[in-house]
């Protein structure tokens, strides 16, 4: 029986019906190869479509763009389509991610649409876990042609409630249930919003570790933490923050903070490519616990308002140069997915947002991606050079 199942999997894979096979996604070590323009090592990284000529052409184009800041997107896209083979369909997701990493957001979006067009055209003998994930990505939280109706809202809320069934954090769920929640992002605080922050039963922040972070507004009832924060020794979480709950990805990493009510939050990898950012995970985790309302403040999902980086954590200064530390995360966290998820939650009135984020989520996705591309272009070349 096991041998037969193996043969069926091999048969389906050879016919483009992937079973529990996800694409290889680029990692930070491979990003370093891009920075150093190590084209031979990049060519060996992955033979796209099992086609040596196309693989060399692809990496030549990527490196050339990072060196000379020019690329014919139309010809590049046509070449990707021309050499496409349905057996290697998952390679398109890898290509999509690389385009995000070099700031070619509109081209990445075209590739994403091309990928789903090919996937939806095929017939599959089995519904693998990965195929079910793709259906969620394309039809649930990230539906590009969102139907703003009750049925769409019910589907999303049902998915979120089912995610919470296996949670053992019942005390935290009860704490959030039927409450008005204000989620404060890591963007630059606006003075006029401070009164609005207070107008909620529960105040939630991200990576809150020091009262001095927000001198004018120190209150925080719940904070969600990324793994990276615990790796940075300089950012020690104070012991007197009056937190009611501390939410972490893995509780085993925070033994020294047992004086807080430490609970684990859910990871929503099944609804997007890459890894969800802390903002997305925090939003979805809170919604899964059925609050009365959830409003997001101080976040622009990387979008530059007034041609400025609104997120204070997105920039670092080396000498007299300003660089963004966000470039390497564009593929990891998938900015296209993040925009679509928040836009759909907002359009379906599942979440509320402040004035800045409202403006952004009302943008056409091509306008959003185009503005992002234009703003981050210089920072992309800075990052890789």
C-alpha positions as CSV (number, residue, x, y, z in Angstrom):
1,X,0.0,0.0,0.0
2,X,2.8,2.4,0.9
3,X,4.6,1.5,-2.3
4,X,1.5,2.2,-4.3
5,X,1.0,5.6,-2.7
6,X,4.6,6.5,-3.5
7,X,4.1,5.6,-7.1
8,X,0.8,7.6,-7.2
9,X,2.7,10.6,-5.8
10,X,5.5,10.3,-8.3
11,X,2.9,9.9,-11.2
12,X,1.1,13.0,-10.0
13,X,4.2,15.0,-9.5
14,X,5.4,14.2,-13.0
15,X,2.1,15.3,-14.4
16,X,2.2,18.6,-12.5
17,X,-0.1,17.4,-9.7
18,X,2.1,18.2,-6.8
19,X,1.3,16.4,-3.5
20,X,2.5,18.0,-0.4
21,X,5.3,19.7,-2.3
22,X,5.9,23.4,-1.6
23,X,8.3,25.6,-3.6
24,X,11.8,26.2,-2.2
25,X,11.8,29.8,-0.9
26,X,14.9,31.9,-0.9
27,X,16.5,32.4,2.5
28,X,18.8,35.1,4.0
29,X,22.0,33.2,3.0
30,X,20.8,33.2,-0.6
31,X,20.0,37.0,-0.3
32,X,23.7,37.4,0.6
33,X,24.6,35.7,-2.7
34,X,22.4,38.3,-4.5
35,X,24.2,41.1,-2.6
36,X,27.6,39.7,-3.6
37,X,26.5,39.0,-7.2
38,X,27.7,35.4,-7.0
39,X,26.0,34.4,-10.2
40,X,27.6,31.0,-10.5
41,X,26.4,30.0,-7.0
42,X,22.9,31.5,-7.8
43,X,22.7,29.5,-11.0
44,X,23.4,26.3,-9.0
45,X,20.8,27.4,-6.4
46,X,17.9,26.3,-8.6
47,X,17.6,25.2,-12.3
48,X,14.4,27.0,-13.2
49,X,12.1,24.8,-15.3
50,X,15.1,22.4,-15.5
51,X,16.3,24.5,-18.3
52,X,20.0,25.5,-18.1
53,X,19.7,28.3,-20.8
54,X,16.7,29.9,-19.1
55,X,18.2,29.6,-15.7
56,X,21.4,31.4,-16.8
57,X,19.2,34.0,-18.6
58,X,17.1,34.6,-15.5
59,X,20.0,35.2,-13.1
60,X,21.8,37.3,-15.7
61,X,18.8,39.6,-15.8
62,X,18.5,39.8,-12.0
63,X,22.1,40.7,-11.5
64,X,22.2,43.1,-14.5
65,X,19.2,44.9,-13.0
66,X,20.9,45.2,-9.6
67,X,24.1,46.5,-11.2
68,X,22.7,48.8,-14.0
69,X,19.2,49.5,-12.7
70,X,17.5,48.6,-16.0
71,X,15.5,45.6,-17.1
72,X,12.9,45.0,-19.8
73,X,10.0,43.8,-17.7
74,X,7.9,42.9,-20.7
75,X,10.6,40.7,-22.3
76,X,11.5,39.2,-19.0
77,X,7.9,38.2,-18.3
78,X,7.4,36.8,-21.8
79,X,10.5,34.7,-21.4
80,X,9.3,33.3,-18.1
81,X,6.0,32.4,-19.7
82,X,7.5,31.0,-22.8
83,X,9.8,28.6,-20.9
84,X,7.2,27.6,-18.5
85,X,6.5,23.9,-18.1
86,X,3.5,22.7,-16.1
87,X,5.6,20.0,-14.4
88,X,7.6,22.8,-12.8
89,X,4.8,25.1,-12.0
90,X,5.9,25.7,-8.4
91,X,9.1,27.3,-9.8
92,X,7.0,30.4,-10.6
93,X,6.5,31.0,-6.8
94,X,10.3,31.1,-6.3
95,X,10.6,33.6,-9.2
96,X,7.8,35.6,-7.7
97,X,9.6,35.8,-4.4
98,X,12.8,36.9,-6.0
99,X,11.0,39.7,-7.9
100,X,9.6,40.9,-4.5
101,X,13.1,40.9,-3.0
102,X,14.5,43.2,-5.7
103,X,11.5,45.5,-5.4
104,X,9.8,44.6,-8.7
105,X,6.4,44.5,-7.0
106,X,4.2,45.0,-10.1
107,X,6.1,42.3,-12.1
108,X,5.8,40.0,-9.1
109,X,2.0,40.5,-9.0
110,X,1.8,39.6,-12.7
111,X,3.7,36.4,-12.0
112,X,1.4,35.6,-9.1
113,X,-1.7,36.0,-11.4
114,X,0.0,33.9,-14.0
115,X,0.7,31.2,-11.5
116,X,-2.9,31.0,-10.2
117,X,-4.2,31.0,-13.8
118,X,-2.2,27.9,-14.5
119,X,-3.1,26.2,-11.2
120,X,-6.8,26.8,-11.6
121,X,-6.7,25.5,-15.2
122,X,-5.3,22.1,-14.1
123,X,-7.2,19.1,-12.8
124,X,-5.8,17.4,-9.7
125,X,-6.2,13.8,-8.7
126,X,-5.7,14.6,-5.0
127,X,-6.2,17.6,-2.9
128,X,-2.8,18.0,-1.2
129,X,-2.2,20.2,1.8
130,X,-0.3,22.6,-0.3
131,X,-3.0,22.8,-2.9
132,X,-5.5,23.5,-0.1
133,X,-3.2,26.3,1.1
134,X,-3.2,27.8,-2.4
135,X,-7.0,27.8,-2.5
136,X,-7.0,29.7,0.8
137,X,-4.5,32.2,-0.5
138,X,-6.3,32.8,-3.7
139,X,-9.9,32.6,-2.6
140,X,-10.2,33.4,1.1
141,X,-8.3,36.2,2.7
142,X,-6.5,37.3,-0.4
143,X,-9.3,37.2,-3.0
144,X,-8.3,39.9,-5.6
145,X,-11.9,40.3,-6.7
146,X,-13.4,40.5,-3.3
147,X,-17.2,40.2,-3.0
148,X,-18.2,42.5,-0.2
149,X,-21.0,40.3,0.9
150,X,-22.1,38.4,4.0
151,X,-21.0,35.1,2.7
152,X,-17.3,36.2,2.2
153,X,-17.3,37.6,5.8
154,X,-18.8,34.4,7.2
155,X,-16.1,32.2,5.4
156,X,-13.3,34.2,6.9
157,X,-14.7,34.3,10.4
158,X,-15.4,30.6,10.3
159,X,-11.8,29.9,9.2
160,X,-10.5,32.0,12.1
161,X,-12.8,30.4,14.6
162,X,-11.8,26.9,13.5
163,X,-8.1,27.9,13.9
164,X,-8.8,28.7,17.5
165,X,-10.5,25.4,18.4
166,X,-7.2,23.7,19.2
167,X,-5.9,26.5,21.3
168,X,-5.2,25.8,24.9
169,X,-5.0,29.5,25.8
170,X,-8.6,29.6,26.9
171,X,-8.0,32.3,29.6
172,X,-6.5,34.6,26.9
173,X,-9.3,33.9,24.5
174,X,-11.8,34.8,27.3
175,X,-9.9,38.0,28.0
176,X,-10.2,39.1,24.3
177,X,-13.7,37.8,23.6
178,X,-16.3,40.5,23.1
179,X,-13.9,43.3,23.9
180,X,-13.1,46.5,22.0
181,X,-9.4,46.1,21.0
182,X,-7.0,48.8,19.8
183,X,-3.9,47.4,18.1
184,X,-1.1,49.9,18.1
185,X,1.4,49.4,15.2
186,X,5.1,50.3,15.2
187,X,4.7,53.4,13.1
188,X,5.3,56.9,14.2
189,X,2.8,57.9,16.9
190,X,0.4,60.7,16.0
191,X,-0.5,63.0,18.9
192,X,-4.1,63.4,17.8
193,X,-4.6,59.6,18.0
194,X,-3.6,59.3,21.7
195,X,-7.2,59.9,23.0
196,X,-8.4,57.3,20.5
197,X,-5.9,54.8,21.8
198,X,-7.5,55.0,25.2
199,X,-11.0,54.4,23.9
200,X,-10.8,50.6,24.1
201,X,-11.1,47.8,26.6
202,X,-7.8,46.3,25.7
203,X,-4.6,48.0,24.3
204,X,-2.4,45.7,22.2
205,X,1.2,46.5,21.1
206,X,4.0,44.6,19.3
207,X,7.4,44.0,20.8
208,X,6.7,46.3,23.8
209,X,9.7,46.0,26.0
210,X,10.3,49.4,27.7
211,X,8.1,52.1,29.1
212,X,10.3,54.7,27.5
213,X,9.3,53.4,24.0
214,X,6.1,55.5,24.2
215,X,6.7,58.1,26.9
216,X,3.4,59.8,26.3
217,X,1.4,56.6,26.1
218,X,2.9,53.8,28.2
219,X,-0.3,51.7,28.7
220,X,-0.2,48.3,27.2
221,X,-2.4,45.4,28.3
222,X,-1.2,42.8,25.8
223,X,2.0,42.6,23.6
224,X,2.9,40.2,20.8
225,X,6.6,39.4,20.3
226,X,8.7,38.3,17.4
227,X,11.4,35.7,17.8
228,X,14.0,38.3,16.7
229,X,13.4,40.5,19.7
230,X,14.6,37.7,22.0
231,X,17.7,37.3,19.9
232,X,18.7,41.0,20.5
233,X,20.3,41.1,23.9
234,X,20.0,44.9,24.1
235,X,16.3,44.7,24.1
236,X,15.6,43.2,27.5
237,X,11.9,43.2,28.4
238,X,11.3,45.1,31.6
239,X,9.7,43.3,34.5
240,X,7.3,46.0,35.5
241,X,5.3,46.7,32.3
242,X,1.9,45.8,33.8
243,X,1.2,43.5,31.0
244,X,-1.7,41.2,31.5
245,X,-0.6,38.8,28.7
246,X,2.6,38.3,26.7
247,X,2.1,36.5,23.4
248,X,5.0,34.7,21.9
249,X,5.7,32.3,19.0
250,X,7.4,29.7,21.2
251,X,7.1,29.9,25.0
252,X,10.3,27.9,25.6
253,X,12.3,30.9,24.5
254,X,11.2,33.2,27.3
255,X,11.9,31.4,30.6
256,X,13.1,34.6,32.3
257,X,9.7,36.3,31.8
258,X,7.5,33.8,33.8
259,X,6.3,36.7,35.9
260,X,4.0,37.6,33.0
261,X,1.1,35.5,31.7
262,X,3.0,34.0,28.8
263,X,0.8,32.5,26.0
264,X,1.5,31.3,22.5
265,X,-0.1,32.9,19.4
266,X,-1.1,31.1,16.3
267,X,1.0,31.1,13.1
268,X,-1.0,31.7,9.9
269,X,1.4,30.3,7.4
270,X,-1.5,28.5,5.6
271,X,-3.0,31.7,4.1
272,X,0.0,33.3,2.5
273,X,3.3,32.7,0.7
274,X,6.3,33.1,3.0
275,X,6.0,33.9,6.7
276,X,3.3,36.4,8.0
277,X,4.7,39.5,9.6
278,X,4.0,40.1,13.3
279,X,1.3,42.6,12.3
280,X,-0.6,40.1,10.2
281,X,-0.2,37.3,12.8
282,X,-1.3,39.5,15.6
283,X,-4.3,40.8,13.7
284,X,-5.5,37.3,12.7
285,X,-4.8,35.8,16.1
286,X,-6.9,38.5,17.8
287,X,-9.7,38.1,15.4
288,X,-9.7,34.3,16.0
289,X,-10.6,35.0,19.6
290,X,-13.8,36.9,18.6
291,X,-13.4,40.4,19.9
292,X,-16.2,42.9,19.7
293,X,-14.1,45.1,17.5
294,X,-10.5,45.5,16.4
295,X,-9.0,48.8,15.2
296,X,-5.4,49.2,13.9
297,X,-3.4,52.4,14.5
298,X,0.0,53.5,13.4
299,X,0.7,51.1,10.6
300,X,1.1,51.6,6.8
301,X,2.3,48.2,5.8
302,X,5.6,49.7,4.4
303,X,3.7,52.3,2.3
304,X,5.5,55.7,2.3
305,X,3.0,58.4,3.1
306,X,4.1,61.8,1.9
307,X,7.2,60.1,0.4
308,X,8.4,59.4,3.9
309,X,9.0,56.1,5.8
310,X,6.1,56.2,8.2
311,X,7.4,53.2,10.1
312,X,10.2,54.4,12.5
313,X,11.6,50.8,12.6
314,X,12.1,50.6,8.9
315,X,15.2,52.8,8.7
316,X,18.7,52.7,10.0
317,X,21.5,55.2,9.6
318,X,25.0,54.4,8.6
319,X,27.1,57.5,8.4
320,X,25.3,60.1,6.3
321,X,23.3,57.4,4.4
322,X,19.8,56.3,5.2
323,X,19.0,52.7,4.4
324,X,16.0,50.5,4.9
325,X,16.3,47.2,6.8
326,X,13.0,46.2,5.3
327,X,14.2,45.2,1.8
328,X,15.3,41.7,2.9
329,X,11.9,41.0,4.4
330,X,9.8,41.9,1.3
331,X,9.9,38.3,0.0
332,X,9.9,36.6,3.4
333,X,6.7,38.4,4.5
334,X,5.2,38.9,1.0
335,X,4.0,42.5,0.8
336,X,1.4,41.6,-1.9
337,X,-0.3,39.1,0.5
338,X,-0.1,41.5,3.4
339,X,-1.9,44.2,1.5
340,X,-4.6,42.0,0.2
341,X,-5.3,40.4,3.6
342,X,-5.7,43.7,5.4
343,X,-7.6,45.3,2.5
344,X,-10.1,42.5,2.5
345,X,-10.5,42.5,6.3
346,X,-11.1,46.2,6.1
347,X,-13.5,46.1,3.1
348,X,-15.6,43.4,4.8
349,X,-15.7,45.5,8.0
350,X,-14.0,42.8,10.1
351,X,-11.4,45.4,11.2
352,X,-11.3,49.1,11.6
353,X,-8.3,51.3,10.8
354,X,-7.0,54.8,11.4
355,X,-7.0,57.5,8.7
356,X,-3.6,56.7,7.2
357,X,-4.2,53.0,6.8
358,X,-7.7,53.7,5.5
359,X,-6.2,55.7,2.7
360,X,-3.8,53.0,1.8
361,X,-6.3,50.1,1.9
362,X,-8.6,52.0,-0.5
363,X,-5.8,52.2,-3.1
364,X,-6.0,50.0,-6.2
365,X,-3.4,47.3,-5.7
366,X,-1.5,48.3,-8.8
367,X,-1.3,51.8,-7.5
368,X,-0.1,50.6,-4.1
369,X,2.6,48.4,-5.7
370,X,3.6,51.0,-8.1
371,X,4.1,53.6,-5.4
372,X,6.0,51.1,-3.3
373,X,8.2,50.2,-6.2
374,X,9.1,53.8,-7.0
375,X,9.8,54.7,-3.4
376,X,11.9,51.7,-2.5
377,X,13.9,51.6,-5.8
378,X,16.8,53.6,-4.5
379,X,16.8,51.7,-1.2
380,X,16.8,48.3,-3.1
381,X,20.0,49.3,-5.0
382,X,21.5,50.6,-1.7
383,X,20.7,47.3,0.0
384,X,22.2,45.1,-2.7
385,X,25.2,47.3,-3.5
